[in-house]
Amino acid sequence: MTHWTLRLPFISLRLSARGSAVALALALMIAAGALLALRLGTYPLVAGTWVAILGGGGSDIEQMILLDHRLPRILTALGAGACFGLSGAMFQTMLRNPLASPDVIGFNAGASCGALVAIITAGSAATGGTVLLGALLGAFCTAVLVVGLAWRNGLQAERLVLIGLGGGFALAALSDLLLSRTDARTAADMTKWLIGTLNARDWQDVTLVWAGLALLSPVLVWLHFPLARLGLPEDLASGLGLRLSPLRLTITALGIVLATLAVCSAGPLPFVAFAAGPIARSLLRNGQPALLGASAIGALLVLAADTAARMIVTLHLPAGVFTALIGGPVMIWLLVTQLRKGKL
């Protein structure tokens, strides 16, 4: 396989022909998907109109549709999908199990339950910061509980997945109980959000998810090297100078924050974090954590699901329905693969 080395002032990157081709293809697909999403809708907008609106022209209705509705929705979808993909790839690499993603092991359910508690408690005074704090607390409390119950002379991925699944079901039941204590209109809106939807996103959601990604990017770049070595036997990884316990705690905390950012901006979209990593690794085939590929796949999945939801106007389906349709077959494929390898 052909490789090139790109040397920058503070970092050197090793690029492969396959990886570069996959990256270019994903970038083109994301760009094409975003342009299609800008155009589609009950009020179609052609490319010439976009340029006029961005330059300050266009009618008031066209400006409202593009700048207040479609553009924030698309940017939120891309940012949330990237966060989900990164979080899932980090957990799967750390635990050496493709089933160990935050939506499978209950962390997303904990974040959504915490956000729901914050919204119900604060009522009309709830802000983006309140919801984010509630989601973070819910996700971290869930992580402590699941990891604590799964710990038996070490952390086994299979045990963590099973306990996380049970915890996720329990938190889903708790969310249903909380919804039953609210009025019908609030419950209906929150039910759609708990499935995962990008309806009525605004620039506050865009700022939340993209500012979080920008702040966490240096840590993600720094973690790529140790993440790639976590697949080695523990004694060999320790011999390379890795402090495994602090490293795993750091990865867990960072993965939870990324998942929480995505949940706060788009709801707990099912199977995005789960499916993005395996799809990226199957495309790249280089044995690396594939964080960048997983983020691109996650962004593409969420954008495609939201665009599909917008195209079926009469049903008003949330995007989470379509991510489940995409992720379900991927989960079956991974389960069959794990069974053949004797890991389940």
C-alpha beads as a LAMMPS data file, in Angstrom:
LAMMPS data file: protein, C-alpha beads

344 atoms
343 bonds

1 atom types
1 bond types

-500.0 500.0 xlo xhi
-500.0 500.0 ylo yhi
-500.0 500.0 zlo zhi

Masses

1 110.0

Atoms # bond

1 1 1 0.000 0.000 0.000
2 1 1 1.369 3.427 -0.983
3 1 1 2.018 5.868 1.854
4 1 1 3.115 9.494 2.082
5 1 1 4.360 11.473 5.077
6 1 1 3.087 15.019 5.548
7 1 1 5.393 16.962 7.864
8 1 1 3.975 20.026 9.594
9 1 1 5.675 22.276 12.181
10 1 1 4.127 20.478 15.176
11 1 1 2.986 17.122 13.793
12 1 1 3.760 14.548 11.110
13 1 1 0.930 12.731 9.350
14 1 1 1.264 9.400 7.538
15 1 1 -1.181 9.245 4.639
16 1 1 -2.132 6.192 2.595
17 1 1 -3.575 6.078 -0.898
18 1 1 -6.665 4.208 0.336
19 1 1 -7.196 6.552 3.278
20 1 1 -6.843 9.632 1.096
21 1 1 -9.309 8.230 -1.447
22 1 1 -11.837 7.390 1.292
23 1 1 -11.428 10.837 2.871
24 1 1 -11.972 12.560 -0.486
25 1 1 -15.043 10.418 -1.227
26 1 1 -16.572 11.120 2.189
27 1 1 -15.896 14.850 1.863
28 1 1 -17.576 14.933 -1.537
29 1 1 -20.565 12.949 -0.236
30 1 1 -20.993 15.278 2.741
31 1 1 -20.760 18.346 0.492
32 1 1 -23.257 16.882 -1.985
33 1 1 -25.594 15.895 0.843
34 1 1 -25.444 19.364 2.392
35 1 1 -26.186 21.046 -0.944
36 1 1 -29.101 18.669 -1.546
37 1 1 -30.459 19.367 1.944
38 1 1 -30.260 23.117 1.288
39 1 1 -32.256 22.727 -1.886
40 1 1 -34.958 20.303 -0.731
41 1 1 -38.080 21.317 1.139
42 1 1 -41.619 22.561 0.702
43 1 1 -40.053 25.850 -0.482
44 1 1 -37.257 24.865 -2.929
45 1 1 -34.222 27.132 -3.115
46 1 1 -31.844 26.987 -6.080
47 1 1 -28.106 27.614 -5.842
48 1 1 -28.350 31.111 -7.292
49 1 1 -30.769 32.087 -4.546
50 1 1 -28.358 30.878 -1.846
51 1 1 -25.629 33.184 -3.118
52 1 1 -28.027 36.135 -3.223
53 1 1 -29.268 35.452 0.324
54 1 1 -25.754 35.064 1.731
55 1 1 -24.868 38.363 0.074
56 1 1 -27.759 40.093 1.825
57 1 1 -30.310 39.765 -0.997
58 1 1 -33.384 37.608 -1.468
59 1 1 -36.831 38.073 0.019
60 1 1 -37.532 38.009 3.756
61 1 1 -39.112 34.563 3.450
62 1 1 -36.107 33.173 1.573
63 1 1 -33.719 34.625 4.154
64 1 1 -35.746 33.119 6.980
65 1 1 -35.887 29.670 5.327
66 1 1 -32.170 29.511 4.542
67 1 1 -30.571 31.378 7.442
68 1 1 -32.964 30.587 10.280
69 1 1 -34.058 27.049 9.403
70 1 1 -32.123 25.021 6.846
71 1 1 -28.553 26.178 7.426
72 1 1 -28.637 25.766 11.250
73 1 1 -30.353 22.394 10.853
74 1 1 -27.730 21.094 8.420
75 1 1 -24.774 22.383 10.443
76 1 1 -26.232 20.901 13.640
77 1 1 -26.737 17.553 11.905
78 1 1 -23.116 17.498 10.717
79 1 1 -21.721 18.518 14.116
80 1 1 -23.881 16.103 16.120
81 1 1 -23.071 13.241 13.753
82 1 1 -19.343 13.957 14.045
83 1 1 -19.598 13.944 17.864
84 1 1 -21.515 10.663 17.883
85 1 1 -19.032 9.054 15.480
86 1 1 -15.995 10.165 17.464
87 1 1 -17.480 9.046 20.777
88 1 1 -18.426 5.621 19.455
89 1 1 -15.040 5.005 17.819
90 1 1 -13.204 5.968 21.013
91 1 1 -15.188 3.602 23.245
92 1 1 -15.014 0.740 20.731
93 1 1 -11.241 1.130 20.361
94 1 1 -10.601 1.450 24.096
95 1 1 -12.711 -1.612 24.979
96 1 1 -11.679 -3.600 21.860
97 1 1 -15.312 -4.407 21.129
98 1 1 -17.432 -2.971 18.277
99 1 1 -20.573 -3.319 20.431
100 1 1 -19.258 -0.951 23.127
101 1 1 -20.641 2.396 21.943
102 1 1 -22.291 5.050 24.162
103 1 1 -25.760 4.418 22.722
104 1 1 -25.518 0.674 23.389
105 1 1 -24.013 0.830 26.892
106 1 1 -26.506 3.386 28.160
107 1 1 -24.483 6.612 28.251
108 1 1 -26.689 8.336 25.663
109 1 1 -29.759 7.250 27.617
110 1 1 -28.230 8.743 30.759
111 1 1 -27.521 12.026 28.978
112 1 1 -31.051 12.252 27.565
113 1 1 -32.599 11.381 30.937
114 1 1 -30.471 14.027 32.674
115 1 1 -31.434 16.608 30.059
116 1 1 -35.100 15.699 30.494
117 1 1 -34.856 16.134 34.269
118 1 1 -33.212 19.543 33.774
119 1 1 -35.918 20.679 31.335
120 1 1 -38.780 19.548 33.559
121 1 1 -37.195 21.008 36.703
122 1 1 -36.315 24.385 35.172
123 1 1 -39.533 24.650 33.146
124 1 1 -39.754 27.806 31.051
125 1 1 -36.471 29.039 32.578
126 1 1 -34.493 26.173 31.014
127 1 1 -31.546 27.340 28.891
128 1 1 -28.992 25.570 26.729
129 1 1 -26.503 25.641 29.604
130 1 1 -29.049 24.096 31.977
131 1 1 -29.825 21.286 29.555
132 1 1 -26.113 20.639 28.882
133 1 1 -25.324 20.495 32.599
134 1 1 -28.208 18.103 33.239
135 1 1 -27.146 15.892 30.332
136 1 1 -23.516 15.814 31.495
137 1 1 -24.529 14.888 35.038
138 1 1 -26.860 12.179 33.761
139 1 1 -24.222 10.706 31.448
140 1 1 -21.435 10.727 34.045
141 1 1 -23.671 9.242 36.759
142 1 1 -24.696 6.504 34.330
143 1 1 -21.065 5.834 33.437
144 1 1 -20.047 5.539 37.094
145 1 1 -22.928 3.169 37.816
146 1 1 -22.446 0.964 34.724
147 1 1 -18.662 0.747 35.059
148 1 1 -18.966 0.084 38.803
149 1 1 -21.400 -2.796 38.282
150 1 1 -19.326 -4.210 35.413
151 1 1 -16.023 -4.128 37.317
152 1 1 -14.864 -7.592 38.404
153 1 1 -11.077 -7.736 38.752
154 1 1 -10.907 -5.460 35.752
155 1 1 -13.298 -4.192 33.113
156 1 1 -14.562 -6.775 30.624
157 1 1 -16.161 -5.327 27.498
158 1 1 -18.787 -8.071 27.198
159 1 1 -19.954 -7.556 30.789
160 1 1 -20.002 -3.785 30.293
161 1 1 -22.166 -4.123 27.170
162 1 1 -24.716 -6.361 28.899
163 1 1 -24.977 -4.194 32.016
164 1 1 -25.056 -1.058 29.869
165 1 1 -27.940 -2.466 27.843
166 1 1 -29.891 -3.128 31.027
167 1 1 -29.092 0.336 32.355
168 1 1 -30.202 1.905 29.087
169 1 1 -33.568 0.118 29.261
170 1 1 -34.025 1.224 32.878
171 1 1 -33.242 4.846 31.994
172 1 1 -35.641 4.705 29.041
173 1 1 -38.360 3.553 31.440
174 1 1 -37.455 6.408 33.809
175 1 1 -37.714 8.888 30.935
176 1 1 -41.187 7.537 30.101
177 1 1 -42.178 7.953 33.735
178 1 1 -40.969 11.559 33.746
179 1 1 -42.872 12.271 30.538
180 1 1 -46.048 10.926 32.106
181 1 1 -45.776 13.634 34.791
182 1 1 -45.805 16.492 32.264
183 1 1 -48.590 18.007 30.191
184 1 1 -49.575 16.394 26.882
185 1 1 -47.981 19.005 24.615
186 1 1 -44.621 18.959 26.401
187 1 1 -44.661 15.163 26.489
188 1 1 -45.319 14.973 22.723
189 1 1 -42.454 17.375 21.946
190 1 1 -40.049 15.593 24.289
191 1 1 -40.979 12.174 22.888
192 1 1 -39.844 13.283 19.428
193 1 1 -36.641 14.678 20.933
194 1 1 -35.963 11.398 22.766
195 1 1 -36.207 9.525 19.452
196 1 1 -33.810 12.036 17.905
197 1 1 -34.823 14.983 15.786
198 1 1 -33.251 18.051 14.190
199 1 1 -36.485 19.958 13.796
200 1 1 -36.389 23.632 14.832
201 1 1 -32.626 23.762 15.350
202 1 1 -31.142 27.250 15.637
203 1 1 -27.755 28.938 15.773
204 1 1 -27.483 28.261 19.503
205 1 1 -27.400 24.526 18.751
206 1 1 -24.814 25.095 16.005
207 1 1 -22.624 27.097 18.380
208 1 1 -22.920 24.482 21.129
209 1 1 -21.867 21.479 19.071
210 1 1 -19.200 23.143 16.902
211 1 1 -17.636 25.135 19.744
212 1 1 -17.415 21.908 21.733
213 1 1 -15.752 20.126 18.822
214 1 1 -13.290 22.972 18.325
215 1 1 -12.320 22.993 22.011
216 1 1 -11.902 19.209 22.168
217 1 1 -10.034 18.819 18.860
218 1 1 -6.493 19.291 20.322
219 1 1 -7.188 16.584 22.916
220 1 1 -8.526 14.269 20.204
221 1 1 -5.362 14.764 18.129
222 1 1 -3.217 14.063 21.201
223 1 1 -5.215 10.909 22.042
224 1 1 -4.903 9.350 18.590
225 1 1 -1.439 7.880 19.269
226 1 1 -2.259 6.206 22.619
227 1 1 -5.637 5.038 21.310
228 1 1 -3.909 3.229 18.461
229 1 1 -1.755 1.366 21.029
230 1 1 -4.618 0.257 23.283
231 1 1 -5.212 -2.733 21.020
232 1 1 -1.856 -4.169 22.161
233 1 1 -1.531 -6.480 25.193
234 1 1 -1.556 -4.495 28.431
235 1 1 2.027 -5.324 29.432
236 1 1 3.301 -4.237 26.019
237 1 1 1.226 -1.037 26.085
238 1 1 2.569 -0.241 29.551
239 1 1 6.102 -0.940 28.306
240 1 1 5.577 1.741 25.653
241 1 1 5.027 4.260 28.442
242 1 1 1.227 4.397 28.448
243 1 1 -0.433 4.957 31.823
244 1 1 -3.457 2.826 31.120
245 1 1 -5.811 3.732 33.975
246 1 1 -5.549 7.550 33.596
247 1 1 -5.696 7.132 29.814
248 1 1 -8.902 5.108 29.968
249 1 1 -10.490 7.584 32.371
250 1 1 -9.571 10.439 30.023
251 1 1 -11.006 8.629 27.000
252 1 1 -14.191 7.783 28.908
253 1 1 -14.687 11.373 30.057
254 1 1 -14.004 12.783 26.596
255 1 1 -16.301 10.250 24.923
256 1 1 -19.107 11.115 27.336
257 1 1 -18.697 14.847 26.695
258 1 1 -18.826 14.298 22.929
259 1 1 -21.932 12.122 23.187
260 1 1 -23.571 14.663 25.492
261 1 1 -22.929 17.519 23.062
262 1 1 -24.594 15.488 20.320
263 1 1 -27.556 14.508 22.513
264 1 1 -28.156 18.111 23.598
265 1 1 -28.166 19.367 20.005
266 1 1 -29.967 16.528 18.178
267 1 1 -31.411 14.168 20.771
268 1 1 -30.174 10.609 21.411
269 1 1 -30.134 9.508 17.777
270 1 1 -29.904 5.699 17.899
271 1 1 -27.103 3.662 16.337
272 1 1 -25.066 6.582 14.917
273 1 1 -22.256 6.235 17.469
274 1 1 -22.546 2.464 17.160
275 1 1 -22.392 2.210 13.358
276 1 1 -19.947 4.993 12.414
277 1 1 -16.774 3.360 13.767
278 1 1 -17.196 -0.125 12.222
279 1 1 -18.161 1.360 8.850
280 1 1 -15.115 3.658 8.896
281 1 1 -12.748 0.839 9.873
282 1 1 -14.138 -1.446 7.166
283 1 1 -13.493 1.292 4.603
284 1 1 -9.984 2.220 5.766
285 1 1 -8.665 -1.246 6.755
286 1 1 -5.533 0.129 8.387
287 1 1 -5.992 -1.123 11.953
288 1 1 -6.133 2.428 13.329
289 1 1 -8.878 3.969 15.534
290 1 1 -10.259 5.793 12.450
291 1 1 -11.465 8.786 14.475
292 1 1 -11.588 11.152 11.505
293 1 1 -13.330 8.566 9.342
294 1 1 -15.854 7.793 12.095
295 1 1 -16.647 11.485 12.528
296 1 1 -17.245 11.851 8.777
297 1 1 -19.419 8.714 8.632
298 1 1 -21.413 9.917 11.652
299 1 1 -21.969 13.336 10.075
300 1 1 -23.055 11.721 6.805
301 1 1 -25.461 9.314 8.553
302 1 1 -27.200 12.062 10.539
303 1 1 -27.418 14.384 7.534
304 1 1 -28.846 11.588 5.347
305 1 1 -31.367 10.591 8.031
306 1 1 -32.537 14.164 8.558
307 1 1 -32.824 14.801 4.814
308 1 1 -34.897 11.627 4.445
309 1 1 -37.124 12.760 7.325
310 1 1 -37.674 16.132 5.645
311 1 1 -38.555 14.540 2.303
312 1 1 -41.506 12.605 3.791
313 1 1 -43.516 15.694 4.647
314 1 1 -46.868 14.024 5.338
315 1 1 -45.591 11.689 8.095
316 1 1 -43.300 14.130 9.990
317 1 1 -40.971 11.323 11.078
318 1 1 -38.006 12.233 13.327
319 1 1 -34.481 11.567 12.056
320 1 1 -33.968 8.906 14.744
321 1 1 -36.320 6.570 12.883
322 1 1 -34.009 6.593 9.874
323 1 1 -30.770 6.235 11.861
324 1 1 -32.316 3.147 13.488
325 1 1 -33.120 1.746 10.043
326 1 1 -29.471 2.275 9.057
327 1 1 -27.926 1.073 12.318
328 1 1 -30.086 -2.014 12.825
329 1 1 -28.550 -4.028 9.936
330 1 1 -25.066 -2.912 11.014
331 1 1 -25.714 -4.243 14.527
332 1 1 -26.927 -7.595 13.145
333 1 1 -23.809 -7.815 10.954
334 1 1 -21.521 -7.094 13.932
335 1 1 -23.340 -9.596 16.164
336 1 1 -22.955 -12.312 13.534
337 1 1 -19.276 -11.422 13.118
338 1 1 -18.664 -11.535 16.871
339 1 1 -20.459 -14.877 17.182
340 1 1 -18.318 -16.380 14.411
341 1 1 -15.205 -15.197 16.222
342 1 1 -16.469 -16.714 19.484
343 1 1 -16.447 -13.375 21.300
344 1 1 -20.100 -13.549 22.420

Bonds

1 1 1 2
2 1 2 3
3 1 3 4
4 1 4 5
5 1 5 6
6 1 6 7
7 1 7 8
8 1 8 9
9 1 9 10
10 1 10 11
11 1 11 12
12 1 12 13
13 1 13 14
14 1 14 15
15 1 15 16
16 1 16 17
17 1 17 18
18 1 18 19
19 1 19 20
20 1 20 21
21 1 21 22
22 1 22 23
23 1 23 24
24 1 24 25
25 1 25 26
26 1 26 27
27 1 27 28
28 1 28 29
29 1 29 30
30 1 30 31
31 1 31 32
32 1 32 33
33 1 33 34
34 1 34 35
35 1 35 36
36 1 36 37
37 1 37 38
38 1 38 39
39 1 39 40
40 1 40 41
41 1 41 42
42 1 42 43
43 1 43 44
44 1 44 45
45 1 45 46
46 1 46 47
47 1 47 48
48 1 48 49
49 1 49 50
50 1 50 51
51 1 51 52
52 1 52 53
53 1 53 54
54 1 54 55
55 1 55 56
56 1 56 57
57 1 57 58
58 1 58 59
59 1 59 60
60 1 60 61
61 1 61 62
62 1 62 63
63 1 63 64
64 1 64 65
65 1 65 66
66 1 66 67
67 1 67 68
68 1 68 69
69 1 69 70
70 1 70 71
71 1 71 72
72 1 72 73
73 1 73 74
74 1 74 75
75 1 75 76
76 1 76 77
77 1 77 78
78 1 78 79
79 1 79 80
80 1 80 81
81 1 81 82
82 1 82 83
83 1 83 84
84 1 84 85
85 1 85 86
86 1 86 87
87 1 87 88
88 1 88 89
89 1 89 90
90 1 90 91
91 1 91 92
92 1 92 93
93 1 93 94
94 1 94 95
95 1 95 96
96 1 96 97
97 1 97 98
98 1 98 99
99 1 99 100
100 1 100 101
101 1 101 102
102 1 102 103
103 1 103 104
104 1 104 105
105 1 105 106
106 1 106 107
107 1 107 108
108 1 108 109
109 1 109 110
110 1 110 111
111 1 111 112
112 1 112 113
113 1 113 114
114 1 114 115
115 1 115 116
116 1 116 117
117 1 117 118
118 1 118 119
119 1 119 120
120 1 120 121
121 1 121 122
122 1 122 123
123 1 123 124
124 1 124 125
125 1 125 126
126 1 126 127
127 1 127 128
128 1 128 129
129 1 129 130
130 1 130 131
131 1 131 132
132 1 132 133
133 1 133 134
134 1 134 135
135 1 135 136
136 1 136 137
137 1 137 138
138 1 138 139
139 1 139 140
140 1 140 141
141 1 141 142
142 1 142 143
143 1 143 144
144 1 144 145
145 1 145 146
146 1 146 147
147 1 147 148
148 1 148 149
149 1 149 150
150 1 150 151
151 1 151 152
152 1 152 153
153 1 153 154
154 1 154 155
155 1 155 156
156 1 156 157
157 1 157 158
158 1 158 159
159 1 159 160
160 1 160 161
161 1 161 162
162 1 162 163
163 1 163 164
164 1 164 165
165 1 165 166
166 1 166 167
167 1 167 168
168 1 168 169
169 1 169 170
170 1 170 171
171 1 171 172
172 1 172 173
173 1 173 174
174 1 174 175
175 1 175 176
176 1 176 177
177 1 177 178
178 1 178 179
179 1 179 180
180 1 180 181
181 1 181 182
182 1 182 183
183 1 183 184
184 1 184 185
185 1 185 186
186 1 186 187
187 1 187 188
188 1 188 189
189 1 189 190
190 1 190 191
191 1 191 192
192 1 192 193
193 1 193 194
194 1 194 195
195 1 195 196
196 1 196 197
197 1 197 198
198 1 198 199
199 1 199 200
200 1 200 201
201 1 201 202
202 1 202 203
203 1 203 204
204 1 204 205
205 1 205 206
206 1 206 207
207 1 207 208
208 1 208 209
209 1 209 210
210 1 210 211
211 1 211 212
212 1 212 213
213 1 213 214
214 1 214 215
215 1 215 216
216 1 216 217
217 1 217 218
218 1 218 219
219 1 219 220
220 1 220 221
221 1 221 222
222 1 222 223
223 1 223 224
224 1 224 225
225 1 225 226
226 1 226 227
227 1 227 228
228 1 228 229
229 1 229 230
230 1 230 231
231 1 231 232
232 1 232 233
233 1 233 234
234 1 234 235
235 1 235 236
236 1 236 237
237 1 237 238
238 1 238 239
239 1 239 240
240 1 240 241
241 1 241 242
242 1 242 243
243 1 243 244
244 1 244 245
245 1 245 246
246 1 246 247
247 1 247 248
248 1 248 249
249 1 249 250
250 1 250 251
251 1 251 252
252 1 252 253
253 1 253 254
254 1 254 255
255 1 255 256
256 1 256 257
257 1 257 258
258 1 258 259
259 1 259 260
260 1 260 261
261 1 261 262
262 1 262 263
263 1 263 264
264 1 264 265
265 1 265 266
266 1 266 267
267 1 267 268
268 1 268 269
269 1 269 270
270 1 270 271
271 1 271 272
272 1 272 273
273 1 273 274
274 1 274 275
275 1 275 276
276 1 276 277
277 1 277 278
278 1 278 279
279 1 279 280
280 1 280 281
281 1 281 282
282 1 282 283
283 1 283 284
284 1 284 285
285 1 285 286
286 1 286 287
287 1 287 288
288 1 288 289
289 1 289 290
290 1 290 291
291 1 291 292
292 1 292 293
293 1 293 294
294 1 294 295
295 1 295 296
296 1 296 297
297 1 297 298
298 1 298 299
299 1 299 300
300 1 300 301
301 1 301 302
302 1 302 303
303 1 303 304
304 1 304 305
305 1 305 306
306 1 306 307
307 1 307 308
308 1 308 309
309 1 309 310
310 1 310 311
311 1 311 312
312 1 312 313
313 1 313 314
314 1 314 315
315 1 315 316
316 1 316 317
317 1 317 318
318 1 318 319
319 1 319 320
320 1 320 321
321 1 321 322
322 1 322 323
323 1 323 324
324 1 324 325
325 1 325 326
326 1 326 327
327 1 327 328
328 1 328 329
329 1 329 330
330 1 330 331
331 1 331 332
332 1 332 333
333 1 333 334
334 1 334 335
335 1 335 336
336 1 336 337
337 1 337 338
338 1 338 339
339 1 339 340
340 1 340 341
341 1 341 342
342 1 342 343
343 1 343 344
